[in-house]
Amino acid sequence: MQNQAPPLPPSFPAAASASSPPPPPEEETATTDAGAADPMPSSKPVRVYADGIYDLFHFGHARALEQAKKSFPNTYLLVGCCNDEITHKFKGKTVMTEDERYESLRHCKWVDEVIPDAPWVVTKEFLDKHNIDFVAHDALPYADTSGAGNDVYEFVKAIGRFKETKRTEGISTSDIIMRIVKDYNQYVMRNLDRGYSRKDLGVSYVKEKRLRVNMRLKKLHEKVREQQERIQTVAKTAGMHRNEWVENADRWVAGFLEMFEEGCHKMGTAIKDRIQESIRSQLLRDSDGLLQNGRDDDDNTDEDDEYFDDYGQEEYYDDNEYYEEKVEEVQKRS
């Protein structure tokens, strides 16, 4: 009798047979806004369609397309753009032409393919033609061509193939146009300054002259306001640093007085020196005249002794007093 292997414990699962088929591939489940679960294989890109006018293409448009692109891990985003004819008929005049709007979309990194001349209302035939799995747009209802106020996305919402995206607050094509209309005069003046003619801008001769006068007045008003602000700033600074200003003023005045006093002293000394020099010159001239008249220099020996001591030092230290006495002597002798 051959030995048999012991039975496996009940809790240990039996090994899978080598001949058993492999498990089916995992499927990605996409949940629509209607609540239905659509199995989408992960290997197949989900074709999502987003349409619009995309006039004055801005970051609000780009964010909506980003949301559509990120609806599934593997998304192929098709973007439909209506032409000028259908747009002007159902929505109004655009700023950009259809070709400019198409080209703007082609340069958005989230867009894989642009579909020109897109229909105003998405139909089943259009979805089948482009193999579209889902339609992405914000949930705001858009009127269709019937004039009854029906939503253009009513069909795709009913069949559960609508993916909602969120609008970006604070930015839209209408808001940008309103900014231009609000500051219309400034934009006209800017383009006139850049070389556009009034005919290019559709402005009359009187309108152009009025705008230019108003712009000059505005610039003048701005200059006056700048000067007023400067004066207020200086006054405010003076009020905040009053003590410092007073101290600086006192220092400046004291410095000026010191310089003035020094200058006066130098001027007085110079005048005094000039006077003394003149007196010396006069004394020398008078002394020469007396000697030439026959008087001997030795006659003044006793007189000179009055002014000099035994060591030859002068007894008078006040120059003014000394020269005044000499002047009197010369006058007496003459």
C-alpha positions as CSV (number, residue, x, y, z in Angstrom):
1,M,0.0,0.0,0.0
2,Q,1.5,3.3,-1.1
3,N,1.8,6.2,1.3
4,Q,-0.7,9.0,0.7
5,A,-0.1,12.7,1.4
6,P,-1.9,14.0,4.4
7,P,-5.1,16.0,3.6
8,L,-4.8,19.8,3.7
9,P,-6.4,21.7,6.5
10,P,-9.9,23.1,5.8
11,S,-8.7,26.7,6.0
12,F,-6.0,26.4,3.4
13,P,-7.4,27.1,-0.2
14,A,-6.8,24.6,-2.9
15,A,-4.2,25.5,-5.5
16,A,-5.5,26.8,-8.8
17,S,-5.4,24.4,-11.6
18,A,-2.8,25.0,-14.3
19,S,-5.5,24.6,-16.9
20,S,-7.9,27.2,-15.3
21,P,-8.4,30.3,-17.5
22,P,-6.7,33.7,-16.5
23,P,-8.9,36.2,-14.7
24,P,-10.7,38.8,-16.9
25,P,-9.0,42.2,-17.2
26,E,-9.9,44.8,-14.7
27,E,-12.4,47.3,-16.0
28,E,-12.6,51.0,-15.1
29,T,-15.9,52.1,-13.9
30,A,-17.1,55.6,-15.0
31,T,-20.0,57.1,-13.1
32,T,-22.0,59.7,-14.9
33,D,-24.0,62.5,-13.4
34,A,-27.1,60.5,-14.0
35,G,-25.8,57.8,-11.6
36,A,-25.3,55.1,-14.1
37,A,-22.1,53.1,-14.0
38,D,-20.5,52.6,-17.4
39,P,-17.7,50.0,-17.7
40,M,-14.8,51.5,-19.6
41,P,-11.8,49.4,-20.3
42,S,-8.6,51.0,-19.0
43,S,-6.7,50.2,-22.3
44,K,-9.2,52.2,-24.4
45,P,-9.0,56.1,-24.2
46,V,-12.3,57.6,-23.2
47,R,-13.3,60.1,-25.9
48,V,-14.7,63.2,-24.3
49,Y,-16.2,66.1,-26.2
50,A,-16.4,69.7,-25.1
51,D,-17.9,72.4,-27.3
52,G,-18.3,76.2,-27.1
53,I,-17.6,79.5,-28.8
54,Y,-14.2,80.2,-27.0
55,D,-14.1,83.9,-28.0
56,L,-11.3,85.9,-26.4
57,F,-9.8,82.6,-25.2
58,H,-8.9,83.0,-21.5
59,F,-7.9,80.9,-18.5
60,G,-11.5,80.2,-17.6
61,H,-11.9,78.3,-20.9
62,A,-8.6,76.5,-20.3
63,R,-9.6,75.4,-16.8
64,A,-12.9,73.9,-18.1
65,L,-10.9,72.0,-20.8
66,E,-8.5,70.8,-18.1
67,Q,-11.4,69.4,-16.1
68,A,-12.7,67.6,-19.2
69,K,-9.3,66.2,-19.9
70,K,-8.9,64.9,-16.4
71,S,-12.4,63.3,-16.3
72,F,-10.8,59.9,-16.8
73,P,-7.2,58.6,-16.3
74,N,-7.0,58.0,-20.1
75,T,-8.9,60.7,-21.9
76,Y,-8.8,61.8,-25.5
77,L,-10.3,65.3,-25.6
78,L,-12.1,66.6,-28.7
79,V,-13.1,70.3,-28.6
80,G,-15.8,71.5,-31.0
81,C,-16.0,75.2,-31.9
82,C,-18.9,76.8,-33.7
83,N,-18.2,78.9,-36.8
84,D,-19.0,82.6,-37.2
85,E,-22.3,82.2,-39.1
86,I,-24.0,80.0,-36.5
87,T,-22.5,81.9,-33.6
88,H,-23.6,85.3,-34.8
89,K,-27.1,83.9,-35.5
90,F,-27.7,82.4,-32.0
91,K,-25.4,84.3,-29.7
92,G,-24.2,87.5,-31.3
93,K,-21.1,89.1,-32.8
94,T,-17.7,87.8,-31.7
95,V,-14.5,89.7,-31.2
96,M,-12.3,87.0,-32.8
97,T,-13.0,85.3,-36.1
98,E,-13.7,81.6,-36.3
99,D,-10.1,80.9,-37.6
100,E,-8.6,82.8,-34.7
101,R,-10.7,80.8,-32.2
102,Y,-9.8,77.5,-33.8
103,E,-6.1,78.4,-33.7
104,S,-6.3,79.5,-30.0
105,L,-7.8,76.1,-29.1
106,R,-5.1,74.2,-31.0
107,H,-2.5,75.9,-28.8
108,C,-4.1,74.7,-25.5
109,K,-2.2,71.8,-24.0
110,W,-5.3,70.0,-22.8
111,V,-6.8,69.7,-26.3
112,D,-6.1,66.6,-28.4
113,E,-8.3,67.5,-31.4
114,V,-10.3,70.5,-32.6
115,I,-13.5,70.0,-34.5
116,P,-14.4,73.1,-36.6
117,D,-17.9,74.1,-37.6
118,A,-19.3,72.3,-34.6
119,P,-23.1,72.0,-34.4
120,W,-25.1,74.2,-32.0
121,V,-27.0,71.2,-30.7
122,V,-25.3,67.8,-30.0
123,T,-27.1,65.0,-31.6
124,K,-26.8,61.2,-31.6
125,E,-25.6,61.3,-35.2
126,F,-22.8,63.6,-34.2
127,L,-21.8,61.4,-31.2
128,D,-21.7,58.3,-33.4
129,K,-19.8,60.1,-36.2
130,H,-16.9,61.0,-33.9
131,N,-17.2,58.0,-31.5
132,I,-17.8,60.3,-28.5
133,D,-18.3,58.6,-25.2
134,F,-19.1,61.7,-23.0
135,V,-19.9,65.4,-23.4
136,A,-18.3,67.8,-20.9
137,H,-19.7,71.2,-20.2
138,D,-20.9,73.3,-17.2
139,A,-24.5,72.5,-16.1
140,L,-25.9,75.9,-17.0
141,P,-28.7,75.3,-19.5
142,Y,-28.1,76.7,-23.0
143,A,-31.1,77.4,-25.3
144,D,-31.3,75.4,-28.4
145,T,-32.5,76.4,-31.9
146,S,-36.1,75.6,-31.3
147,G,-36.7,78.9,-29.5
148,A,-38.6,77.1,-26.7
149,G,-35.7,77.5,-24.2
150,N,-34.8,73.8,-24.3
151,D,-31.3,72.8,-23.2
152,V,-28.9,72.0,-26.0
153,Y,-27.5,69.2,-23.8
154,E,-30.8,67.7,-22.9
155,F,-30.3,64.7,-25.0
156,V,-26.8,63.7,-23.6
157,K,-28.0,64.3,-20.1
158,A,-31.0,62.0,-20.7
159,I,-28.8,59.1,-21.8
160,G,-26.3,59.6,-19.0
161,R,-23.3,60.7,-21.1
162,F,-22.9,64.2,-19.7
163,K,-19.9,65.2,-17.6
164,E,-20.2,68.5,-15.7
165,T,-17.4,70.9,-15.4
166,K,-17.2,74.0,-13.1
167,R,-17.0,77.5,-14.3
168,T,-14.3,79.8,-13.1
169,E,-15.7,82.8,-11.2
170,G,-14.7,86.3,-12.1
171,I,-13.7,85.7,-15.7
172,S,-15.7,85.3,-18.8
173,T,-15.7,86.7,-22.4
174,S,-18.6,89.0,-21.5
175,D,-16.7,90.4,-18.5
176,I,-13.7,91.2,-20.7
177,I,-15.9,92.9,-23.3
178,M,-17.6,95.0,-20.5
179,R,-14.1,96.2,-19.3
180,I,-13.4,97.4,-22.8
181,V,-16.8,99.1,-23.1
182,K,-16.4,100.7,-19.7
183,D,-13.0,102.3,-20.6
184,Y,-13.9,102.8,-24.2
185,N,-12.5,106.4,-24.4
186,Q,-9.1,105.4,-22.9
187,Y,-8.7,102.5,-25.4
188,V,-9.6,104.8,-28.3
189,M,-7.0,107.3,-27.2
190,R,-4.4,104.6,-26.7
191,N,-4.9,103.4,-30.3
192,L,-5.0,106.9,-31.7
193,D,-1.6,107.5,-30.0
194,R,-0.3,104.2,-31.5
195,G,-1.0,105.4,-35.1
196,Y,-4.6,104.2,-35.8
197,S,-6.8,106.8,-37.5
198,R,-10.2,107.9,-36.3
199,K,-11.7,106.2,-39.3
200,D,-10.0,102.9,-38.3
201,L,-11.7,103.2,-34.9
202,G,-15.0,104.5,-36.2
203,V,-14.7,107.8,-34.4
204,S,-15.9,111.1,-35.7
205,Y,-13.8,114.2,-36.0
206,V,-15.6,116.0,-33.2
207,K,-15.3,112.9,-31.0
208,E,-11.6,112.6,-31.6
209,K,-11.0,116.3,-30.7
210,R,-13.1,116.0,-27.5
211,L,-11.2,112.9,-26.4
212,R,-7.8,114.6,-26.9
213,V,-8.9,117.7,-24.9
214,N,-10.2,115.4,-22.1
215,M,-7.0,113.4,-22.0
216,R,-4.9,116.6,-21.7
217,L,-7.1,117.8,-18.9
218,K,-6.8,114.5,-17.2
219,K,-3.0,114.5,-17.4
220,L,-3.0,118.1,-16.0
221,H,-5.2,117.0,-13.1
222,E,-2.9,114.1,-12.4
223,K,0.1,116.4,-12.2
224,V,-1.7,118.8,-9.9
225,R,-2.6,115.9,-7.7
226,E,1.0,114.6,-7.6
227,Q,2.2,118.1,-6.5
228,Q,-0.5,118.2,-3.8
229,E,0.6,114.7,-2.5
230,R,4.2,115.9,-2.4
231,I,3.3,119.0,-0.4
232,Q,1.3,116.9,2.0
233,T,4.2,114.5,2.4
234,V,6.6,117.3,3.2
235,A,4.2,118.9,5.7
236,K,3.6,115.6,7.4
237,T,7.3,114.9,7.6
238,A,7.9,118.3,9.1
239,G,5.2,117.7,11.7
240,M,6.7,114.3,12.7
241,H,10.2,115.6,12.9
242,R,9.6,119.2,14.1
243,N,12.2,119.0,17.0
244,E,14.8,117.7,14.6
245,W,14.1,120.5,12.1
246,V,14.3,123.2,14.8
247,E,17.6,121.7,16.1
248,N,19.1,121.7,12.6
249,A,17.9,125.3,12.0
250,D,19.6,126.4,15.3
251,R,22.8,124.6,14.3
252,W,22.8,126.3,10.9
253,V,22.2,129.7,12.4
254,A,24.9,129.3,15.0
255,G,27.3,128.1,12.3
256,F,26.5,131.1,10.2
257,L,27.0,133.6,13.1
258,E,30.3,132.0,13.9
259,M,31.5,132.3,10.4
260,F,30.2,135.9,10.2
261,E,32.0,136.8,13.5
262,E,35.3,135.2,12.3
263,G,35.0,137.1,9.0
264,C,34.4,140.4,10.8
265,H,37.4,139.8,13.0
266,K,39.6,139.2,10.0
267,M,38.3,142.2,8.3
268,G,38.9,144.4,11.4
269,T,42.5,143.1,11.7
270,A,43.2,143.8,8.1
271,I,41.8,147.4,8.4
272,K,43.9,148.0,11.5
273,D,47.1,146.7,9.8
274,R,46.4,149.0,6.8
275,I,46.0,152.0,9.1
276,Q,49.2,151.2,11.0
277,E,51.1,150.7,7.8
278,S,49.9,154.0,6.6
279,I,51.1,155.7,9.8
280,R,54.5,154.1,9.6
281,S,54.9,155.3,6.0
282,Q,53.9,158.8,7.0
283,L,56.4,158.8,9.9
284,L,59.2,157.7,7.7
285,R,58.5,160.4,5.2
286,D,58.3,163.1,7.9
287,S,61.6,161.9,9.5
288,D,63.4,162.0,6.2
289,G,62.1,165.6,5.7
290,L,63.4,166.8,9.1
291,L,66.9,165.3,8.5
292,Q,67.1,167.0,5.2
293,N,66.3,170.4,6.8
294,G,69.6,170.3,8.8
295,R,68.6,168.8,12.1
296,D,71.1,166.2,13.4
297,D,69.9,162.8,14.3
298,D,71.9,163.1,17.6
299,D,69.6,165.9,18.8
300,N,66.9,163.3,19.4
301,T,69.0,161.2,21.7
302,D,67.4,162.4,24.9
303,E,64.0,162.1,23.3
304,D,64.6,158.5,22.2
305,D,65.7,157.6,25.7
306,E,62.3,158.3,27.0
307,Y,60.9,155.5,25.0
308,F,63.5,152.8,25.5
309,D,65.0,151.5,28.7
310,D,68.6,150.3,29.3
311,Y,68.0,147.0,27.5
312,G,66.5,148.7,24.4
313,Q,63.0,147.3,25.0
314,E,60.0,149.5,24.1
315,E,58.1,150.8,27.1
316,Y,54.8,151.2,25.2
317,Y,53.0,148.1,24.3
318,D,49.9,149.7,22.9
319,D,50.6,150.3,19.2
320,N,47.6,152.7,18.8
321,E,48.7,154.9,21.7
322,Y,52.3,154.9,20.5
323,Y,51.5,155.9,17.0
324,E,49.0,158.6,18.1
325,E,51.7,160.2,20.1
326,K,54.2,160.1,17.2
327,V,51.6,161.7,15.0
328,E,51.2,164.6,17.5
329,E,55.0,165.1,17.7
330,V,55.3,165.3,13.9
331,Q,52.5,167.8,13.8
332,K,54.1,169.9,16.5
333,R,57.5,169.9,14.8
334,S,56.0,170.9,11.5
